[in-house]
Amino acid sequence: AIGDIAYESGSTATAVALNMAKDDVFVSTAGSRPDAVKILFLITDGKSTIGGSPVPAADALKDAVDGPGCEIFACAVGSSVTEQELHDIVSEPVPEHLVYSDSFTAMSRGIDDAVVF
């Protein structure tokens, strides 16, 4: 499950990821239906370092997706997170859309414990 995903250190391109979701995932050619609820769960290790500010991309997802806008949740992992950037990315109310974890291992365990298949 989530715990099997390998962490790759390096740059954080949140804007690129959000634009990819808008342009390649939440589109009819990928199976997205105009009347379906769209939810994006972002897992990030902190501040975006390449690709520009992620805030315009997040706003475009929340506002411009066909049908209902996309609801954005985030899990911030580690101690290098940028609070304001994350608050600007997630949907309102922020406390219900933003969670924190000390490490990717702890996050994985929490998700594995919470998700029932």
A tleap script that builds the chain and sets N, CA, C and O, in Angstrom:
source leaprc.protein.ff14SB
mol = sequence {
  NALA ILE GLY ASP ILE ALA TYR GLU SER GLY
  SER THR ALA THR ALA VAL ALA LEU ASN MET
  ALA LYS ASP ASP VAL PHE VAL SER THR ALA
  GLY SER ARG PRO ASP ALA VAL LYS ILE LEU
  PHE LEU ILE THR ASP GLY LYS SER THR ILE
  GLY GLY SER PRO VAL PRO ALA ALA ASP ALA
  LEU LYS ASP ALA VAL ASP GLY PRO GLY CYS
  GLU ILE PHE ALA CYS ALA VAL GLY SER SER
  VAL THR GLU GLN GLU LEU HIE ASP ILE VAL
  SER GLU PRO VAL PRO GLU HIE LEU VAL TYR
  SER ASP SER PHE THR ALA MET SER ARG GLY
  ILE ASP ASP ALA VAL VAL CPHE
}
set mol.1.N position { 0.844 -1.177 0.000 }
set mol.1.CA position { 0.000 0.000 0.000 }
set mol.1.C position { 0.886 1.236 0.000 }
set mol.1.O position { 1.951 1.246 -0.618 }
set mol.2.N position { 0.446 2.270 0.690 }
set mol.2.CA position { 1.189 3.528 0.710 }
set mol.2.C position { 2.606 3.299 1.225 }
set mol.2.O position { 3.550 3.915 0.729 }
set mol.3.N position { 2.764 2.439 2.193 }
set mol.3.CA position { 4.086 2.170 2.764 }
set mol.3.C position { 5.071 1.583 1.774 }
set mol.3.O position { 6.275 1.600 2.030 }
set mol.4.N position { 4.602 1.069 0.666 }
set mol.4.CA position { 5.490 0.483 -0.338 }
set mol.4.C position { 6.046 1.506 -1.329 }
set mol.4.O position { 6.896 1.170 -2.154 }
set mol.5.N position { 5.574 2.743 -1.253 }
set mol.5.CA position { 6.065 3.784 -2.144 }
set mol.5.C position { 7.406 4.287 -1.622 }
set mol.5.O position { 7.522 4.673 -0.459 }
set mol.6.N position { 8.412 4.280 -2.486 }
set mol.6.CA position { 9.746 4.722 -2.081 }
set mol.6.C position { 9.810 6.240 -2.068 }
set mol.6.O position { 9.301 6.898 -2.975 }
set mol.7.N position { 10.439 6.797 -1.034 }
set mol.7.CA position { 10.651 8.235 -0.946 }
set mol.7.C position { 11.877 8.593 -1.763 }
set mol.7.O position { 12.936 7.987 -1.606 }
set mol.8.N position { 11.732 9.577 -2.633 }
set mol.8.CA position { 12.853 10.049 -3.432 }
set mol.8.C position { 13.180 11.463 -3.001 }
set mol.8.O position { 12.357 12.365 -3.156 }
set mol.9.N position { 14.368 11.666 -2.461 }
set mol.9.CA position { 14.742 13.005 -2.039 }
set mol.9.C position { 15.081 13.849 -3.262 }
set mol.9.O position { 15.358 13.323 -4.340 }
set mol.10.N position { 15.054 15.151 -3.079 }
set mol.10.CA position { 15.356 16.061 -4.172 }
set mol.10.C position { 14.472 17.282 -4.098 }
set mol.10.O position { 14.074 17.698 -3.010 }
set mol.11.N position { 14.164 17.855 -5.229 }
set mol.11.CA position { 13.354 19.068 -5.303 }
set mol.11.C position { 11.875 18.751 -5.095 }
set mol.11.O position { 11.429 17.618 -5.272 }
set mol.12.N position { 11.134 19.787 -4.715 }
set mol.12.CA position { 9.691 19.659 -4.530 }
set mol.12.C position { 9.003 20.560 -5.539 }
set mol.12.O position { 9.115 21.783 -5.460 }
set mol.13.N position { 8.293 19.963 -6.488 }
set mol.13.CA position { 7.639 20.694 -7.578 }
set mol.13.C position { 6.127 20.593 -7.430 }
set mol.13.O position { 5.461 19.965 -8.253 }
set mol.14.N position { 5.590 21.204 -6.393 }
set mol.14.CA position { 4.168 21.093 -6.096 }
set mol.14.C position { 3.303 21.689 -7.202 }
set mol.14.O position { 2.281 21.105 -7.562 }
set mol.15.N position { 3.692 22.839 -7.745 }
set mol.15.CA position { 2.907 23.460 -8.821 }
set mol.15.C position { 2.821 22.540 -10.028 }
set mol.15.O position { 1.764 22.418 -10.647 }
set mol.16.N position { 3.927 21.895 -10.363 }
set mol.16.CA position { 3.947 20.964 -11.497 }
set mol.16.C position { 2.975 19.812 -11.237 }
set mol.16.O position { 2.221 19.424 -12.128 }
set mol.17.N position { 2.992 19.271 -10.029 }
set mol.17.CA position { 2.102 18.154 -9.689 }
set mol.17.C position { 0.637 18.576 -9.741 }
set mol.17.O position { -0.202 17.839 -10.260 }
set mol.18.N position { 0.324 19.753 -9.208 }
set mol.18.CA position { -1.064 20.218 -9.218 }
set mol.18.C position { -1.548 20.491 -10.638 }
set mol.18.O position { -2.686 20.170 -10.981 }
set mol.19.N position { -0.683 21.083 -11.464 }
set mol.19.CA position { -1.061 21.314 -12.863 }
set mol.19.C position { -1.254 20.001 -13.613 }
set mol.19.O position { -2.132 19.896 -14.470 }
set mol.20.N position { -0.441 19.003 -13.293 }
set mol.20.CA position { -0.595 17.699 -13.925 }
set mol.20.C position { -1.945 17.087 -13.543 }
set mol.20.O position { -2.621 16.497 -14.385 }
set mol.21.N position { -2.330 17.225 -12.292 }
set mol.21.CA position { -3.634 16.706 -11.862 }
set mol.21.C position { -4.755 17.405 -12.624 }
set mol.21.O position { -5.699 16.758 -13.077 }
set mol.22.N position { -4.651 18.722 -12.764 }
set mol.22.CA position { -5.689 19.494 -13.471 }
set mol.22.C position { -5.748 19.141 -14.956 }
set mol.22.O position { -6.829 18.987 -15.525 }
set mol.23.N position { -4.579 19.016 -15.572 }
set mol.23.CA position { -4.520 18.823 -17.023 }
set mol.23.C position { -4.606 17.372 -17.479 }
set mol.23.O position { -5.034 17.101 -18.601 }
set mol.24.N position { -4.201 16.428 -16.615 }
set mol.24.CA position { -4.108 15.032 -17.041 }
set mol.24.C position { -4.992 14.054 -16.264 }
set mol.24.O position { -5.262 12.953 -16.744 }
set mol.25.N position { -5.443 14.446 -15.073 }
set mol.25.CA position { -6.216 13.521 -14.248 }
set mol.25.C position { -7.691 13.900 -14.211 }
set mol.25.O position { -8.557 13.070 -14.486 }
set mol.26.N position { -7.975 15.150 -13.871 }
set mol.26.CA position { -9.366 15.593 -13.741 }
set mol.26.C position { -9.909 16.101 -15.076 }
set mol.26.O position { -10.408 17.222 -15.174 }
set mol.27.N position { -9.800 15.256 -16.098 }
set mol.27.CA position { -10.292 15.576 -17.446 }
set mol.27.C position { -11.095 14.381 -17.967 }
set mol.27.O position { -10.872 13.242 -17.555 }
set mol.28.N position { -12.018 14.654 -18.867 }
set mol.28.CA position { -12.885 13.591 -19.377 }
set mol.28.C position { -12.101 12.495 -20.099 }
set mol.28.O position { -12.488 11.327 -20.052 }
set mol.29.N position { -11.001 12.859 -20.769 }
set mol.29.CA position { -10.220 11.843 -21.487 }
set mol.29.C position { -9.551 10.856 -20.539 }
set mol.29.O position { -9.134 9.774 -20.954 }
set mol.30.N position { -9.449 11.233 -19.257 }
set mol.30.CA position { -8.891 10.324 -18.257 }
set mol.30.C position { -9.995 9.631 -17.458 }
set mol.30.O position { -9.719 8.892 -16.513 }
set mol.31.N position { -11.253 9.878 -17.850 }
set mol.31.CA position { -12.371 9.220 -17.174 }
set mol.31.C position { -13.080 10.073 -16.148 }
set mol.31.O position { -14.029 9.612 -15.514 }
set mol.32.N position { -12.640 11.311 -15.968 }
set mol.32.CA position { -13.297 12.192 -15.011 }
set mol.32.C position { -14.661 12.602 -15.540 }
set mol.32.O position { -14.794 12.991 -16.700 }
set mol.33.N position { -15.670 12.515 -14.687 }
set mol.33.CA position { -17.023 12.897 -15.077 }
set mol.33.C position { -17.322 14.308 -14.569 }
set mol.33.O position { -16.967 14.639 -13.437 }
set mol.34.N position { -17.970 15.148 -15.388 }
set mol.34.CA position { -18.222 16.537 -14.995 }
set mol.34.C position { -18.985 16.683 -13.682 }
set mol.34.O position { -18.738 17.629 -12.935 }
set mol.35.N position { -19.902 15.770 -13.388 }
set mol.35.CA position { -20.708 15.899 -12.179 }
set mol.35.C position { -20.126 15.159 -10.973 }
set mol.35.O position { -20.718 15.185 -9.894 }
set mol.36.N position { -18.994 14.511 -11.138 }
set mol.36.CA position { -18.383 13.747 -10.046 }
set mol.36.C position { -17.588 14.657 -9.115 }
set mol.36.O position { -16.998 15.645 -9.550 }
set mol.37.N position { -17.581 14.316 -7.849 }
set mol.37.CA position { -16.773 15.035 -6.872 }
set mol.37.C position { -15.302 14.746 -7.156 }
set mol.37.O position { -14.925 13.602 -7.408 }
set mol.38.N position { -14.489 15.773 -7.115 }
set mol.38.CA position { -13.051 15.615 -7.344 }
set mol.38.C position { -12.311 15.904 -6.049 }
set mol.38.O position { -12.508 16.948 -5.427 }
set mol.39.N position { -11.460 14.970 -5.651 }
set mol.39.CA position { -10.686 15.109 -4.426 }
set mol.39.C position { -9.233 14.829 -4.745 }
set mol.39.O position { -8.910 13.845 -5.409 }
set mol.40.N position { -8.350 15.712 -4.263 }
set mol.40.CA position { -6.919 15.525 -4.446 }
set mol.40.C position { -6.276 15.474 -3.060 }
set mol.40.O position { -6.552 16.318 -2.207 }
set mol.41.N position { -5.419 14.478 -2.847 }
set mol.41.CA position { -4.695 14.362 -1.584 }
set mol.41.C position { -3.219 14.536 -1.887 }
set mol.41.O position { -2.605 13.684 -2.529 }
set mol.42.N position { -2.649 15.642 -1.423 }
set mol.42.CA position { -1.255 15.989 -1.654 }
set mol.42.C position { -0.415 15.563 -0.462 }
set mol.42.O position { -0.740 15.883 0.681 }
set mol.43.N position { 0.656 14.846 -0.730 }
set mol.43.CA position { 1.618 14.492 0.307 }
set mol.43.C position { 2.894 15.253 -0.018 }
set mol.43.O position { 3.464 15.080 -1.095 }
set mol.44.N position { 3.343 16.092 0.904 }
set mol.44.CA position { 4.502 16.928 0.633 }
set mol.44.C position { 5.459 16.962 1.817 }
set mol.44.O position { 5.059 16.827 2.974 }
set mol.45.N position { 6.731 17.146 1.493 }
set mol.45.CA position { 7.753 17.217 2.537 }
set mol.45.C position { 8.108 18.658 2.880 }
set mol.45.O position { 9.087 18.903 3.585 }
set mol.46.N position { 7.338 19.598 2.397 }
set mol.46.CA position { 7.626 20.975 2.789 }
set mol.46.C position { 7.354 21.995 1.737 }
set mol.46.O position { 6.287 22.004 1.122 }
set mol.47.N position { 8.310 22.855 1.525 }
set mol.47.CA position { 8.168 24.004 0.649 }
set mol.47.C position { 8.507 23.649 -0.794 }
set mol.47.O position { 9.457 22.913 -1.060 }
set mol.48.N position { 7.718 24.182 -1.717 }
set mol.48.CA position { 8.008 24.011 -3.140 }
set mol.48.C position { 9.334 24.685 -3.455 }
set mol.48.O position { 9.571 25.827 -3.059 }
set mol.49.N position { 10.194 23.971 -4.169 }
set mol.49.CA position { 11.515 24.518 -4.469 }
set mol.49.C position { 11.738 24.771 -5.951 }
set mol.49.O position { 12.639 25.524 -6.320 }
set mol.50.N position { 10.919 24.145 -6.818 }
set mol.50.CA position { 11.018 24.396 -8.263 }
set mol.50.C position { 9.616 24.451 -8.851 }
set mol.50.O position { 8.671 23.914 -8.274 }
set mol.51.N position { 9.487 25.099 -9.995 }
set mol.51.CA position { 8.205 25.127 -10.687 }
set mol.51.C position { 7.308 26.287 -10.314 }
set mol.51.O position { 6.169 26.345 -10.777 }
set mol.52.N position { 7.775 27.207 -9.499 }
set mol.52.CA position { 6.970 28.369 -9.130 }
set mol.52.C position { 6.025 28.100 -7.984 }
set mol.52.O position { 5.988 27.007 -7.420 }
set mol.53.N position { 5.267 29.122 -7.655 }
set mol.53.CA position { 4.309 29.022 -6.555 }
set mol.53.C position { 3.197 28.043 -6.917 }
set mol.53.O position { 2.666 28.086 -8.026 }
set mol.54.N position { 2.845 27.166 -5.987 }
set mol.54.CA position { 1.761 26.222 -6.258 }
set mol.54.C position { 0.367 26.815 -6.044 }
set mol.54.O position { -0.630 26.174 -6.376 }
set mol.55.N position { 0.285 28.011 -5.504 }
set mol.55.CA position { -1.012 28.586 -5.149 }
set mol.55.C position { -1.897 28.822 -6.373 }
set mol.55.O position { -3.069 28.449 -6.327 }
set mol.56.N position { -1.406 29.423 -7.476 }
set mol.56.CA position { -2.281 29.574 -8.647 }
set mol.56.C position { -2.775 28.229 -9.197 }
set mol.56.O position { -3.921 28.122 -9.633 }
set mol.57.N position { -1.925 27.220 -9.176 }
set mol.57.CA position { -2.334 25.894 -9.664 }
set mol.57.C position { -3.408 25.301 -8.749 }
set mol.57.O position { -4.367 24.698 -9.229 }
set mol.58.N position { -3.250 25.470 -7.435 }
set mol.58.CA position { -4.255 24.972 -6.493 }
set mol.58.C position { -5.577 25.710 -6.687 }
set mol.58.O position { -6.644 25.096 -6.680 }
set mol.59.N position { -5.502 27.033 -6.859 }
set mol.59.CA position { -6.721 27.811 -7.083 }
set mol.59.C position { -7.424 27.374 -8.358 }
set mol.59.O position { -8.651 27.280 -8.392 }
set mol.60.N position { -6.649 27.104 -9.413 }
set mol.60.CA position { -7.246 26.647 -10.676 }
set mol.60.C position { -7.950 25.315 -10.493 }
set mol.60.O position { -9.022 25.099 -11.059 }
set mol.61.N position { -7.364 24.419 -9.712 }
set mol.61.CA position { -8.016 23.131 -9.441 }
set mol.61.C position { -9.306 23.322 -8.658 }
set mol.61.O position { -10.327 22.710 -8.974 }
set mol.62.N position { -9.261 24.160 -7.648 }
set mol.62.CA position { -10.435 24.370 -6.800 }
set mol.62.C position { -11.563 25.058 -7.553 }
set mol.62.O position { -12.736 24.840 -7.250 }
set mol.63.N position { -11.212 25.900 -8.547 }
set mol.63.CA position { -12.216 26.729 -9.210 }
set mol.63.C position { -12.605 26.290 -10.611 }
set mol.63.O position { -13.764 26.443 -10.997 }
set mol.64.N position { -11.660 25.741 -11.393 }
set mol.64.CA position { -11.894 25.621 -12.833 }
set mol.64.C position { -12.089 24.205 -13.347 }
set mol.64.O position { -12.206 24.009 -14.556 }
set mol.65.N position { -12.125 23.234 -12.486 }
set mol.65.CA position { -12.340 21.862 -12.940 }
set mol.65.C position { -13.794 21.732 -13.387 }
set mol.65.O position { -14.684 22.300 -12.755 }
set mol.66.N position { -14.049 20.990 -14.471 }
set mol.66.CA position { -15.426 20.785 -14.948 }
set mol.66.C position { -16.302 20.291 -13.806 }
set mol.66.O position { -15.898 19.420 -13.035 }
set mol.67.N position { -17.489 20.843 -13.702 }
set mol.67.CA position { -18.412 20.425 -12.654 }
set mol.67.C position { -17.979 20.989 -11.321 }
set mol.67.O position { -17.443 22.096 -11.262 }
set mol.68.N position { -18.202 20.241 -10.236 }
set mol.68.CA position { -17.811 20.755 -8.922 }
set mol.68.C position { -16.296 20.908 -8.848 }
set mol.68.O position { -15.559 20.107 -9.423 }
set mol.69.N position { -15.834 21.929 -8.145 }
set mol.69.CA position { -14.399 22.148 -7.992 }
set mol.69.C position { -13.744 21.008 -7.238 }
set mol.69.O position { -14.413 20.184 -6.614 }
set mol.70.N position { -12.432 20.977 -7.308 }
set mol.70.CA position { -11.654 19.934 -6.652 }
set mol.70.C position { -11.416 20.316 -5.195 }
set mol.70.O position { -11.016 21.443 -4.903 }
set mol.71.N position { -11.658 19.393 -4.294 }
set mol.71.CA position { -11.374 19.597 -2.880 }
set mol.71.C position { -9.963 19.086 -2.624 }
set mol.71.O position { -9.647 17.941 -2.946 }
set mol.72.N position { -9.111 19.933 -2.044 }
set mol.72.CA position { -7.705 19.590 -1.859 }
set mol.72.C position { -7.392 19.397 -0.378 }
set mol.72.O position { -7.631 20.276 0.449 }
set mol.73.N position { -6.845 18.212 -0.069 }
set mol.73.CA position { -6.338 17.871 1.250 }
set mol.73.C position { -4.820 17.765 1.142 }
set mol.73.O position { -4.295 17.542 0.051 }
set mol.74.N position { -4.116 17.919 2.249 }
set mol.74.CA position { -2.662 17.741 2.228 }
set mol.74.C position { -2.187 17.110 3.523 }
set mol.74.O position { -2.747 17.328 4.597 }
set mol.75.N position { -1.137 16.325 3.380 }
set mol.75.CA position { -0.406 15.788 4.521 }
set mol.75.C position { 1.010 16.340 4.427 }
set mol.75.O position { 1.742 16.036 3.486 }
set mol.76.N position { 1.387 17.148 5.402 }
set mol.76.CA position { 2.724 17.740 5.459 }
set mol.76.C position { 3.606 16.834 6.301 }
set mol.76.O position { 3.282 16.527 7.448 }
set mol.77.N position { 4.720 16.410 5.723 }
set mol.77.CA position { 5.588 15.443 6.384 }
set mol.77.C position { 6.924 16.093 6.749 }
set mol.77.O position { 7.570 16.723 5.910 }
set mol.78.N position { 7.327 15.932 8.010 }
set mol.78.CA position { 8.622 16.443 8.442 }
set mol.78.C position { 8.524 17.819 9.086 }
set mol.78.O position { 7.436 18.325 9.359 }
set mol.79.N position { 9.688 18.405 9.318 }
set mol.79.CA position { 9.741 19.674 10.043 }
set mol.79.C position { 10.048 20.873 9.154 }
set mol.79.O position { 10.188 21.987 9.659 }
set mol.80.N position { 10.157 20.671 7.848 }
set mol.80.CA position { 10.520 21.768 6.935 }
set mol.80.C position { 9.329 22.325 6.178 }
set mol.80.O position { 9.501 22.927 5.118 }
set mol.81.N position { 8.139 22.140 6.694 }
set mol.81.CA position { 6.950 22.576 5.982 }
set mol.81.C position { 6.812 24.094 6.031 }
set mol.81.O position { 7.257 24.742 6.978 }
set mol.82.N position { 6.195 24.641 5.006 }
set mol.82.CA position { 5.909 26.068 4.950 }
set mol.82.C position { 4.412 26.244 5.180 }
set mol.82.O position { 3.594 25.997 4.294 }
set mol.83.N position { 4.078 26.678 6.390 }
set mol.83.CA position { 2.677 26.764 6.818 }
set mol.83.C position { 1.808 27.565 5.850 }
set mol.83.O position { 0.759 27.082 5.422 }
set mol.84.N position { 2.225 28.771 5.503 }
set mol.84.CA position { 1.368 29.630 4.685 }
set mol.84.C position { 1.106 29.020 3.307 }
set mol.84.O position { -0.010 29.085 2.792 }
set mol.85.N position { 2.144 28.431 2.720 }
set mol.85.CA position { 1.969 27.799 1.410 }
set mol.85.C position { 0.926 26.690 1.481 }
set mol.85.O position { 0.058 26.594 0.613 }
set mol.86.N position { 1.008 25.863 2.502 }
set mol.86.CA position { 0.049 24.773 2.649 }
set mol.86.C position { -1.358 25.292 2.923 }
set mol.86.O position { -2.330 24.755 2.393 }
set mol.87.N position { -1.474 26.330 3.744 }
set mol.87.CA position { -2.792 26.913 4.026 }
set mol.87.C position { -3.415 27.461 2.751 }
set mol.87.O position { -4.631 27.396 2.574 }
set mol.88.N position { -2.574 28.007 1.852 }
set mol.88.CA position { -3.076 28.565 0.604 }
set mol.88.C position { -3.438 27.480 -0.419 }
set mol.88.O position { -4.256 27.715 -1.308 }
set mol.89.N position { -2.837 26.308 -0.293 }
set mol.89.CA position { -3.094 25.213 -1.238 }
set mol.89.C position { -4.379 24.466 -0.905 }
set mol.89.O position { -5.193 24.212 -1.793 }
set mol.90.N position { -4.570 24.112 0.357 }
set mol.90.CA position { -5.697 23.252 0.728 }
set mol.90.C position { -7.018 24.006 0.690 }
set mol.90.O position { -7.056 25.236 0.718 }
set mol.91.N position { -8.090 23.242 0.628 }
set mol.91.CA position { -9.437 23.808 0.658 }
set mol.91.C position { -9.772 24.281 2.072 }
set mol.91.O position { -9.109 23.917 3.043 }
set mol.92.N position { -10.805 25.091 2.158 }
set mol.92.CA position { -11.303 25.574 3.457 }
set mol.92.C position { -12.323 24.583 4.001 }
set mol.92.O position { -13.006 23.928 3.214 }
set mol.93.N position { -12.450 24.450 5.290 }
set mol.93.CA position { -11.635 25.036 6.338 }
set mol.93.C position { -10.291 24.302 6.456 }
set mol.93.O position { -10.230 23.074 6.395 }
set mol.94.N position { -9.239 25.071 6.622 }
set mol.94.CA position { -7.877 24.524 6.624 }
set mol.94.C position { -7.683 23.397 7.644 }
set mol.94.O position { -7.109 22.370 7.282 }
set mol.95.N position { -8.129 23.531 8.895 }
set mol.95.CA position { -7.876 22.453 9.867 }
set mol.95.C position { -8.448 21.089 9.462 }
set mol.95.O position { -7.939 20.050 9.881 }
set mol.96.N position { -9.495 21.097 8.654 }
set mol.96.CA position { -10.096 19.840 8.205 }
set mol.96.C position { -9.428 19.286 6.957 }
set mol.96.O position { -9.707 18.156 6.557 }
set mol.97.N position { -8.553 20.062 6.340 }
set mol.97.CA position { -7.932 19.659 5.078 }
set mol.97.C position { -6.417 19.516 5.154 }
set mol.97.O position { -5.782 19.188 4.152 }
set mol.98.N position { -5.827 19.756 6.319 }
set mol.98.CA position { -4.374 19.708 6.455 }
set mol.98.C position { -3.995 18.910 7.689 }
set mol.98.O position { -4.429 19.219 8.799 }
set mol.99.N position { -3.185 17.887 7.489 }
set mol.99.CA position { -2.680 17.081 8.601 }
set mol.99.C position { -1.154 17.053 8.543 }
set mol.99.O position { -0.555 17.320 7.502 }
set mol.100.N position { -0.550 16.732 9.653 }
set mol.100.CA position { 0.906 16.727 9.765 }
set mol.100.C position { 1.388 15.360 10.229 }
set mol.100.O position { 0.693 14.644 10.951 }
set mol.101.N position { 2.592 15.020 9.797 }
set mol.101.CA position { 3.228 13.785 10.241 }
set mol.101.C position { 4.720 14.059 10.420 }
set mol.101.O position { 5.314 14.840 9.676 }
set mol.102.N position { 5.312 13.406 11.413 }
set mol.102.CA position { 6.741 13.603 11.673 }
set mol.102.C position { 7.627 12.999 10.601 }
set mol.102.O position { 8.714 13.510 10.332 }
set mol.103.N position { 7.172 11.914 9.986 }
set mol.103.CA position { 8.007 11.216 8.996 }
set mol.103.C position { 7.113 10.472 8.009 }
set mol.103.O position { 5.922 10.278 8.253 }
set mol.104.N position { 7.706 10.060 6.896 }
set mol.104.CA position { 6.952 9.277 5.919 }
set mol.104.C position { 6.584 7.911 6.497 }
set mol.104.O position { 5.524 7.372 6.180 }
set mol.105.N position { 7.441 7.353 7.332 }
set mol.105.CA position { 7.145 6.065 7.964 }
set mol.105.C position { 5.923 6.186 8.869 }
set mol.105.O position { 5.022 5.349 8.817 }
set mol.106.N position { 5.893 7.233 9.701 }
set mol.106.CA position { 4.755 7.441 10.602 }
set mol.106.C position { 3.478 7.697 9.801 }
set mol.106.O position { 2.411 7.203 10.164 }
set mol.107.N position { 3.580 8.471 8.709 }
set mol.107.CA position { 2.423 8.734 7.868 }
set mol.107.C position { 1.892 7.439 7.277 }
set mol.107.O position { 0.685 7.197 7.275 }
set mol.108.N position { 2.790 6.618 6.781 }
set mol.108.CA position { 2.417 5.341 6.177 }
set mol.108.C position { 1.677 4.459 7.172 }
set mol.108.O position { 0.647 3.871 6.844 }
set mol.109.N position { 2.199 4.372 8.371 }
set mol.109.CA position { 1.561 3.546 9.402 }
set mol.109.C position { 0.173 4.073 9.720 }
set mol.109.O position { -0.775 3.300 9.860 }
set mol.110.N position { 0.051 5.392 9.834 }
set mol.110.CA position { -1.249 5.990 10.143 }
set mol.110.C position { -2.270 5.725 9.062 }
set mol.110.O position { -3.427 5.430 9.359 }
set mol.111.N position { -1.855 5.827 7.808 }
set mol.111.CA position { -2.766 5.570 6.699 }
set mol.111.C position { -3.126 4.096 6.648 }
set mol.111.O position { -4.293 3.744 6.476 }
set mol.112.N position { -2.136 3.240 6.796 }
set mol.112.CA position { -2.408 1.791 6.771 }
set mol.112.C position { -3.368 1.398 7.881 }
set mol.112.O position { -4.219 0.529 7.687 }
set mol.113.N position { -3.240 2.035 9.058 }
set mol.113.CA position { -4.132 1.721 10.170 }
set mol.113.C position { -5.550 2.256 9.924 }
set mol.113.O position { -6.529 1.663 10.377 }
set mol.114.N position { -5.649 3.379 9.205 }
set mol.114.CA position { -6.945 4.024 9.006 }
set mol.114.C position { -7.734 3.444 7.829 }
set mol.114.O position { -8.964 3.497 7.823 }
set mol.115.N position { -7.048 2.904 6.853 }
set mol.115.CA position { -7.715 2.438 5.638 }
set mol.115.C position { -8.027 0.952 5.754 }
set mol.115.O position { -7.163 0.139 6.080 }
set mol.116.N position { -9.265 0.625 5.483 }
set mol.116.CA position { -9.698 -0.774 5.533 }
set mol.116.C position { -10.059 -1.195 4.113 }
set mol.116.O position { -10.831 -0.516 3.436 }
set mol.117.N position { -9.502 -2.309 3.668 }
set mol.117.CA position { -9.784 -2.807 2.313 }
set mol.117.C position { -10.743 -3.970 2.375 }
set mol.117.O position { -11.105 -4.528 1.339 }
savepdb mol mol.pdb
quit
